[in-house]
Amino acid sequence: ALTLTPEVGFDYNHFGNADVDITAYTPKAGLRLTMGFLVEPSVYAHLGYAFHQAQFGGADKSSSAMAADVGAAVDFNFGDVVAVGLHAGDRMLWSEKGEIAYHIPELGAHLQIGF
């Protein structure tokens, strides 16, 4: 069966080294298109608003701007309520000037609880 599911979420990302320190908090909403039953492949897209704290060589470059992510996932369903899965995608954070400032690869696991 083909299913379109609305989603809400929250991302937290932190990365850096001796010269760069970036933390981003992003509430987001979007859609997931799935096809399957016990094993369910899907694609997703979300829009949100990122609050990023950034330090480059000691200079503060913190800002807030639009964010989006796109990717693919596979879920393993356990009944009608619980699923676990893996996802991979690309997260984009825009600068205040309207340009894409960062591309952050996303790899992870997720838990879905339906109600």
C-alpha positions as a Markdown table, in Angstrom:
| # | Residue | x | y | z |
|---|---|---|---|---|
| 1 | Ala | 0.0 | 0.0 | 0.0 |
| 2 | Leu | 1.2 | 3.5 | -0.8 |
| 3 | Thr | 0.9 | 5.9 | 2.2 |
| 4 | Leu | 1.6 | 9.6 | 2.7 |
| 5 | Thr | 2.3 | 10.4 | 6.4 |
| 6 | Pro | 2.7 | 13.8 | 8.0 |
| 7 | Glu | 5.6 | 14.2 | 10.4 |
| 8 | Val | 6.9 | 16.6 | 12.9 |
| 9 | Gly | 10.4 | 16.4 | 14.4 |
| 10 | Phe | 13.3 | 18.1 | 16.1 |
| 11 | Asp | 17.0 | 17.8 | 14.9 |
| 12 | Tyr | 20.0 | 18.5 | 17.1 |
| 13 | Asn | 23.4 | 18.5 | 15.3 |
| 14 | His | 26.8 | 19.3 | 16.8 |
| 15 | Phe | 30.2 | 19.1 | 15.0 |
| 16 | Gly | 33.5 | 20.8 | 14.9 |
| 17 | Asn | 37.2 | 20.7 | 15.5 |
| 18 | Ala | 39.8 | 23.1 | 17.0 |
| 19 | Asp | 38.8 | 26.0 | 14.6 |
| 20 | Val | 35.1 | 25.3 | 14.0 |
| 21 | Asp | 32.3 | 24.7 | 16.4 |
| 22 | Ile | 28.7 | 24.4 | 15.1 |
| 23 | Thr | 25.5 | 23.5 | 16.9 |
| 24 | Ala | 22.1 | 23.5 | 15.2 |
| 25 | Tyr | 18.6 | 23.1 | 16.7 |
| 26 | Thr | 15.8 | 22.6 | 14.1 |
| 27 | Pro | 12.1 | 22.0 | 14.7 |
| 28 | Lys | 10.6 | 20.7 | 11.5 |
| 29 | Ala | 7.5 | 19.3 | 9.7 |
| 30 | Gly | 7.1 | 17.4 | 6.5 |
| 31 | Leu | 5.9 | 14.3 | 4.7 |
| 32 | Arg | 7.0 | 10.7 | 4.3 |
| 33 | Leu | 5.8 | 8.6 | 1.3 |
| 34 | Thr | 6.0 | 4.9 | 2.1 |
| 35 | Met | 5.2 | 1.7 | 0.2 |
| 36 | Gly | 5.2 | -1.7 | 1.8 |
| 37 | Phe | 4.0 | -3.8 | 4.7 |
| 38 | Leu | 6.5 | -5.6 | 7.0 |
| 39 | Val | 9.5 | -4.0 | 5.3 |
| 40 | Glu | 8.6 | -0.5 | 4.2 |
| 41 | Pro | 10.9 | 1.7 | 2.0 |
| 42 | Ser | 10.2 | 5.4 | 2.0 |
| 43 | Val | 11.3 | 8.9 | 0.9 |
| 44 | Tyr | 10.9 | 12.0 | 3.0 |
| 45 | Ala | 11.2 | 15.8 | 2.9 |
| 46 | His | 10.9 | 18.3 | 5.8 |
| 47 | Leu | 11.1 | 22.1 | 6.2 |
| 48 | Gly | 12.0 | 23.8 | 9.4 |
| 49 | Tyr | 13.7 | 26.7 | 11.0 |
| 50 | Ala | 17.3 | 26.3 | 12.3 |
| 51 | Phe | 18.9 | 28.1 | 15.1 |
| 52 | His | 22.6 | 27.6 | 14.7 |
| 53 | Gln | 25.4 | 28.7 | 17.0 |
| 54 | Ala | 28.7 | 28.8 | 15.0 |
| 55 | Gln | 32.2 | 29.7 | 16.0 |
| 56 | Phe | 34.8 | 29.9 | 13.2 |
| 57 | Gly | 38.3 | 30.7 | 14.5 |
| 58 | Gly | 36.9 | 32.4 | 17.6 |
| 59 | Ala | 34.5 | 34.6 | 15.5 |
| 60 | Asp | 30.8 | 34.3 | 16.3 |
| 61 | Lys | 28.8 | 33.4 | 13.2 |
| 62 | Ser | 25.5 | 32.4 | 15.0 |
| 63 | Ser | 22.3 | 32.9 | 13.1 |
| 64 | Ser | 18.8 | 31.6 | 12.4 |
| 65 | Ala | 17.5 | 30.6 | 9.0 |
| 66 | Met | 15.4 | 28.1 | 7.0 |
| 67 | Ala | 16.4 | 24.4 | 6.9 |
| 68 | Ala | 15.3 | 21.4 | 4.9 |
| 69 | Asp | 16.1 | 17.8 | 4.6 |
| 70 | Val | 15.4 | 15.1 | 2.0 |
| 71 | Gly | 16.3 | 11.4 | 2.1 |
| 72 | Ala | 15.3 | 7.8 | 2.0 |
| 73 | Ala | 14.5 | 5.2 | 4.7 |
| 74 | Val | 13.5 | 1.6 | 5.3 |
| 75 | Asp | 11.3 | 0.6 | 8.2 |
| 76 | Phe | 10.7 | -2.7 | 9.8 |
| 77 | Asn | 7.1 | -2.9 | 11.1 |
| 78 | Phe | 6.1 | -4.7 | 14.2 |
| 79 | Gly | 2.3 | -4.7 | 14.1 |
| 80 | Asp | 0.3 | -1.5 | 13.4 |
| 81 | Val | 1.9 | 0.6 | 16.1 |
| 82 | Val | 5.7 | 0.2 | 16.2 |
| 83 | Ala | 8.4 | 0.4 | 13.6 |
| 84 | Val | 12.1 | 0.7 | 13.7 |
| 85 | Gly | 14.2 | 1.8 | 10.7 |
| 86 | Leu | 17.3 | 3.3 | 9.1 |
| 87 | His | 17.5 | 6.5 | 7.2 |
| 88 | Ala | 20.0 | 8.5 | 5.0 |
| 89 | Gly | 19.6 | 12.0 | 3.7 |
| 90 | Asp | 20.9 | 15.5 | 3.2 |
| 91 | Arg | 20.2 | 18.3 | 5.5 |
| 92 | Met | 20.5 | 21.9 | 4.2 |
| 93 | Leu | 20.8 | 25.0 | 6.3 |
| 94 | Trp | 20.4 | 28.4 | 4.7 |
| 95 | Ser | 22.2 | 31.6 | 5.6 |
| 96 | Glu | 20.4 | 34.8 | 6.5 |
| 97 | Lys | 21.3 | 35.9 | 3.0 |
| 98 | Gly | 19.1 | 33.1 | 1.5 |
| 99 | Glu | 22.0 | 31.0 | 0.3 |
| 100 | Ile | 22.6 | 27.4 | 1.3 |
| 101 | Ala | 25.3 | 27.7 | 4.1 |
| 102 | Tyr | 25.8 | 24.0 | 5.0 |
| 103 | His | 25.0 | 20.5 | 3.7 |
| 104 | Ile | 25.0 | 18.0 | 6.5 |
| 105 | Pro | 24.8 | 14.3 | 5.6 |
| 106 | Glu | 22.3 | 12.4 | 7.8 |
| 107 | Leu | 22.6 | 8.8 | 8.7 |
| 108 | Gly | 20.7 | 7.3 | 11.6 |
| 109 | Ala | 18.1 | 5.0 | 13.1 |
| 110 | His | 14.6 | 5.9 | 14.1 |
| 111 | Leu | 11.7 | 4.6 | 16.1 |
| 112 | Gln | 8.1 | 5.2 | 15.0 |
| 113 | Ile | 5.1 | 4.9 | 17.3 |
| 114 | Gly | 1.7 | 5.3 | 15.7 |
| 115 | Phe | -1.4 | 6.5 | 17.5 |
